[in-house]
Amino acid sequence: MNKIPPFHVAVPVYDLEESRTFYKEILGCSEGRTSNHWIDFNLYGHQFVVHLKPRPAEKLEHHFNPVDGHDVPVPHYGVVLEWDTWHDLERRIKGHSIKFVIEPYIRFEGLPGEQATMFFLDPSGNALEFKAFKDIGQLFAV
């Protein structure tokens, strides 16, 4: 596979310190530039930025779409990891007693695009998905 340039994505959070703890201590991201309104993180080589946003008066509900028998939260963000790195992250998340939106499992088992996947929320309710392929050549399989 060709070298892929890092992506940049920015997501809203309600508390920068709570987010700093989650992304650094639980996900293992290193911190880059910061201000009183945002923090840059290195999320597996990608620029992931959290921006402070006031908490809405009403709780926002996620939309869900069915995928492989599970309700997948929309929107969601994440990274396709190497197989062993995904399993390391799975153990780390379980070790911090993070509640999964979708428990880690093998999606599309025995089919094109078979992948390990898991979904959980950050402290502000942003849905995160991390996945891995034993065969990265299956990333865009149909």
C-alpha positions as CSV (number, residue, x, y, z in Angstrom):
1,M,0.0,0.0,0.0
2,N,1.3,3.5,-0.8
3,K,2.2,5.9,2.0
4,I,-1.0,7.7,3.0
5,P,-0.7,11.4,4.0
6,P,-2.0,12.1,7.5
7,F,-5.6,13.4,7.8
8,H,-6.8,16.3,9.8
9,V,-10.1,16.3,11.6
10,A,-11.5,18.6,14.3
11,V,-14.2,17.7,16.7
12,P,-16.2,19.6,19.3
13,V,-15.6,18.9,23.0
14,Y,-17.2,20.4,26.2
15,D,-14.2,20.3,28.5
16,L,-10.6,20.6,27.3
17,E,-9.0,19.1,30.4
18,E,-11.3,16.1,30.4
19,S,-10.5,15.6,26.7
20,R,-6.8,16.0,27.3
21,T,-6.9,13.2,30.0
22,F,-8.9,10.9,27.7
23,Y,-6.9,11.4,24.5
24,K,-3.5,11.4,26.2
25,E,-3.9,8.9,29.1
26,I,-6.5,6.4,27.6
27,L,-5.8,6.6,23.9
28,G,-2.1,7.3,24.3
29,C,-2.0,10.4,22.0
30,S,0.8,12.9,22.3
31,E,-0.2,16.5,22.5
32,G,0.8,19.2,20.0
33,R,0.0,22.9,19.8
34,T,-2.7,24.1,22.2
35,S,-4.7,27.2,23.1
36,N,-7.4,28.0,25.5
37,H,-9.9,26.8,22.9
38,W,-8.3,23.8,21.2
39,I,-5.7,21.0,21.5
40,D,-3.9,19.2,18.7
41,F,-3.3,15.5,19.2
42,N,-1.2,13.0,17.3
43,L,-3.7,10.1,16.8
44,Y,-1.6,7.4,15.2
45,G,0.2,9.9,13.0
46,H,-2.9,11.9,12.2
47,Q,-3.7,15.5,13.3
48,F,-6.8,15.1,15.6
49,V,-7.9,18.4,17.1
50,V,-10.5,19.0,19.8
51,H,-12.2,22.4,19.8
52,L,-14.0,23.7,22.9
53,K,-17.7,24.1,22.2
54,P,-20.4,25.1,24.8
55,R,-22.5,22.2,26.0
56,P,-25.9,22.3,24.4
57,A,-28.9,22.9,26.6
58,E,-30.4,19.6,25.5
59,K,-28.5,16.3,25.2
60,L,-27.8,15.6,21.5
61,E,-28.8,12.1,20.4
62,H,-26.7,10.1,17.9
63,H,-28.2,8.9,14.7
64,F,-27.5,5.2,14.0
65,N,-27.3,3.2,10.8
66,P,-27.4,-0.6,10.6
67,V,-24.2,-2.3,9.7
68,D,-23.6,-6.0,10.0
69,G,-26.4,-6.4,12.6
70,H,-25.2,-3.5,14.8
71,D,-26.4,0.1,15.2
72,V,-23.4,2.3,14.1
73,P,-23.4,5.8,15.5
74,V,-23.2,8.7,13.0
75,P,-21.0,10.6,12.9
76,H,-18.0,8.8,14.1
77,Y,-14.2,9.1,13.7
78,G,-11.3,6.8,14.0
79,V,-8.3,5.1,12.5
80,V,-7.6,1.9,10.7
81,L,-4.8,0.3,12.8
82,E,-2.5,-2.6,12.3
83,W,-3.9,-5.9,13.6
84,D,-1.7,-6.1,16.7
85,T,-2.0,-2.4,17.5
86,W,-5.8,-2.7,17.4
87,H,-5.7,-5.6,19.9
88,D,-3.3,-3.5,22.2
89,L,-5.8,-0.6,22.0
90,E,-8.7,-3.0,22.8
91,R,-6.9,-4.1,26.0
92,R,-6.1,-0.5,27.0
93,I,-9.8,0.6,26.5
94,K,-11.0,-2.4,28.5
95,G,-8.4,-1.7,31.2
96,H,-9.8,1.8,31.7
97,S,-13.4,0.4,31.9
98,I,-14.6,2.5,29.0
99,K,-18.1,1.5,27.9
100,F,-18.3,0.3,24.3
101,V,-21.1,1.5,22.0
102,I,-20.3,-1.7,20.0
103,E,-18.1,-4.3,21.7
104,P,-15.0,-5.4,19.9
105,Y,-15.7,-8.1,17.3
106,I,-14.9,-9.3,13.8
107,R,-17.2,-7.6,11.3
108,F,-18.1,-9.2,7.9
109,E,-16.5,-12.5,9.1
110,G,-15.5,-14.7,6.2
111,L,-16.6,-12.0,3.6
112,P,-14.7,-9.4,1.6
113,G,-13.6,-6.6,3.9
114,E,-13.5,-8.8,7.1
115,Q,-12.3,-6.5,9.9
116,A,-11.9,-6.1,13.6
117,T,-13.9,-3.1,14.9
118,M,-14.9,-1.4,18.1
119,F,-16.9,1.8,19.0
120,F,-16.8,3.9,22.1
121,L,-17.4,7.5,23.1
122,D,-15.1,10.2,24.3
123,P,-16.1,12.2,27.4
124,S,-18.0,14.7,25.2
125,G,-20.0,12.0,23.4
126,N,-18.0,11.9,20.2
127,A,-18.2,8.4,18.7
128,L,-14.9,6.8,17.9
129,E,-14.3,3.7,15.7
130,F,-11.1,1.8,15.5
131,K,-10.7,-1.0,13.1
132,A,-8.1,-3.4,11.7
133,F,-7.7,-5.8,8.8
134,K,-5.6,-8.9,8.9
135,D,-5.2,-8.2,5.1
136,I,-5.0,-4.5,4.5
137,G,-5.7,-5.2,0.9
138,Q,-9.3,-5.8,2.0
139,L,-9.7,-2.2,3.1
140,F,-11.9,-1.3,0.1
141,A,-13.0,-4.8,-0.8
142,V,-16.5,-5.2,-2.3
